[in-house]
Amino acid sequence: MIATIVILVILAVLVFYFIGVYNQLVTLKNRFENGFSQIEVQLKRRYDLIPNLVETAKGYIKHERETLEAVIAARNQAATGLKAAAADPTSAAAISQLGAAEGALASAMSRLNVVMEAYPDLKASQNMMQVSEELTSTENKISFARQAFNDAVTAYNTYKQTFPPVLVAKSFGHVEDAKLLEFEDSAQIQAAPKIQF
């Protein structure tokens, strides 16, 4: 009788332990998926601002059509990458694709900034200053959201890889590690203007 009670207690402890591990894995996975949702909101905001920037610049930069088209193409590629990553933030391939697309967009935006330097009237335009300020603000929000996402991914991966959760994570469907979202620091895109006297 006592042996049966001891076995039942041990089984109950094991069941509650597995329930706790499962719940913790789900909680941590939901946190990093929510973190990605925050990035998605800010990236969509930036993607909506870029056409405004290009439209404002078009009137001044008539001879730089190739640069403007490159920015729009990179924006569209990044938006496609975001859509794929948003469909499954646990997919390492989708997160890598988004990171690469964001890198290409950062490069195109850098080229646009270099071109805009040659047009002082454009830089002084009220519309351009407003759109640039909005983009700078959005870039900062993206950086904070990306940091929160990467922190949540690290917590999930760390928990999943520690002992004893590592013994049961795969049986609960937590097979692959989540991937950090890494792309070129977008603060370079909207650098503060240099003032010279």
Summary of the structure (lengths in Angstrom):
residues: 197
radius of gyration: 23.5
end to end distance: 91.1
largest distance: 91.1
contacts: 575
relative contact order: 0.15
helix: 80%
strand: 0%
